[in-house]
Amino acid sequence: MKKELIILLILTAGICLYLFMYNPDKTNYKLPDLPKISKNKISRIEISKPESLLILEKKDNKWSINSENYPADLDNINQLTDLIEKLKLTALVSESENFTRYDLNDDKKITVKVMEGAKVKLNFDIGKKAPSFQHTFIRLDKDKRVYHANGNFQDKFNQTIDDLRDKKVVSFNRSKIKKIILNNKDKKITLLCKEVPLKSDPDEKDEKKSEKTELIWQTEDGQKYDTFKIERLITTLDGLKCAGFIYDKKKEDYKKPEYTIIIQTEKEHKLSIFPKADEQSSNYPVIFSDIDYPFSLSKYLAEEIMPNMENLKK
């Protein structure tokens, strides 16, 4: 009986030890502590790929790209800084240093350096998406281990200059428009914006009639044009976003526009649309007086802002 009691005590102790040591999630390790980063304090992000380097820098609360200081798209920047701020390691994946398996080798990895002022706050490598598509394989600077990080870092950080640039290329003060000049190869018209008394109910009192006005568009000789169509054209132009930017040519390389629109406010805003490179091309080259580089517009959008002038008449 005494012998049986000893065996029972030994078995009980073994079971207790097993239960104490057993970890169903197999997480018998401690994940590294990441530095706390506030997205609002990030001043610079360097994104290095085998074939390129992107530098995003914040100055006077505006983000720019590389030494050319191209304006960056704020929605894109917010997505990047949000991912960085919320970066969380969820699991240790490998200690084998087999980086190729996770696209963390030198030929595939994306390296991200995050700075606050002159201080590097975080440096990490991005590999491929995990099979779950909810995580990404990453490696921290000077750490040979591979981890799971929550989120899809590949799609957000594997972008080009063109992806990150602000595509808004046209803006002006609509309330200050005084005239619009439309000019194609065959015809030119100048439209003036005028405020005139609004036609009112004959039964209204004279003092009320004189208070009501409307805006109309007409040529210098008084020929009226359709206000709704002109306003729709203005709406399309103001805040216009391009399809992409043209890097192998300068504005000066474009000589003979197919269509020109001039918006006169406190200053002149001139948009010139040039012929497509060929019939198969889906975009038109365009230059705008307010920015220093040419860009392209989709065929659909370009043709929408090159209206047949006869169709604009009242």
Rosetta blueprint (number, residue, H / E / L):
1 M L
2 K H
3 K H
4 E H
5 L H
6 I H
7 I H
8 L H
9 L H
10 I H
11 L H
12 T H
13 A H
14 G H
15 I H
16 C H
17 L H
18 Y H
19 L H
20 F H
21 M H
22 Y L
23 N L
24 P L
25 D L
26 K L
27 T L
28 N L
29 Y L
30 K L
31 L L
32 P L
33 D L
34 L L
35 P L
36 K L
37 I L
38 S L
39 K H
40 N H
41 K H
42 I L
43 S L
44 R E
45 I E
46 E E
47 I E
48 S E
49 K E
50 P L
51 E L
52 S E
53 L E
54 L E
55 I E
56 L E
57 E E
58 K E
59 K E
60 D L
61 N L
62 K E
63 W E
64 S E
65 I E
66 N L
67 S L
68 E L
69 N L
70 Y E
71 P E
72 A E
73 D L
74 L H
75 D H
76 N H
77 I H
78 N H
79 Q H
80 L H
81 T H
82 D H
83 L H
84 I H
85 E H
86 K L
87 L L
88 K L
89 L E
90 T E
91 A E
92 L E
93 V E
94 S E
95 E L
96 S L
97 E L
98 N L
99 F H
100 T H
101 R H
102 Y H
103 D L
104 L L
105 N L
106 D L
107 D L
108 K L
109 K L
110 I E
111 T E
112 V E
113 K E
114 V E
115 M E
116 E E
117 G L
118 A L
119 K E
120 V E
121 K E
122 L E
123 N E
124 F E
125 D E
126 I E
127 G E
128 K E
129 K E
130 A L
131 P L
132 S L
133 F L
134 Q L
135 H E
136 T E
137 F E
138 I E
139 R E
140 L E
141 D L
142 K L
143 D L
144 K L
145 R L
146 V E
147 Y E
148 H E
149 A E
150 N E
151 G L
152 N L
153 F H
154 Q H
155 D H
156 K H
157 F H
158 N L
159 Q L
160 T L
161 I H
162 D H
163 D H
164 L H
165 R E
166 D L
167 K L
168 K E
169 V L
170 V L
171 S L
172 F L
173 N L
174 R H
175 S H
176 K H
177 I L
178 K L
179 K E
180 I E
181 I E
182 L E
183 N E
184 N E
185 K L
186 D L
187 K L
188 K E
189 I E
190 T E
191 L E
192 L E
193 C E
194 K E
195 E E
196 V E
197 P E
198 L L
199 K L
200 S L
201 D L
202 P L
203 D L
204 E L
205 K L
206 D H
207 E H
208 K H
209 K H
210 S H
211 E H
212 K L
213 T E
214 E E
215 L E
216 I E
217 W E
218 Q E
219 T E
220 E L
221 D L
222 G L
223 Q L
224 K E
225 Y E
226 D L
227 T H
228 F H
229 K H
230 I H
231 E H
232 R H
233 L H
234 I H
235 T H
236 T H
237 L H
238 D L
239 G L
240 L L
241 K E
242 C L
243 A L
244 G E
245 F E
246 I L
247 Y L
248 D L
249 K L
250 K L
251 K H
252 E H
253 D H
254 Y L
255 K L
256 K L
257 P L
258 E L
259 Y E
260 T E
261 I E
262 I E
263 I E
264 Q E
265 T L
266 E L
267 K L
268 E E
269 H E
270 K E
271 L E
272 S E
273 I E
274 F L
275 P L
276 K L
277 A L
278 D L
279 E L
280 Q L
281 S L
282 S L
283 N E
284 Y E
285 P E
286 V E
287 I E
288 F E
289 S L
290 D L
291 I L
292 D L
293 Y L
294 P L
295 F E
296 S E
297 L E
298 S E
299 K H
300 Y H
301 L H
302 A H
303 E H
304 E H
305 I L
306 M L
307 P L
308 N L
309 M H
310 E H
311 N H
312 L H
313 K E
314 K L
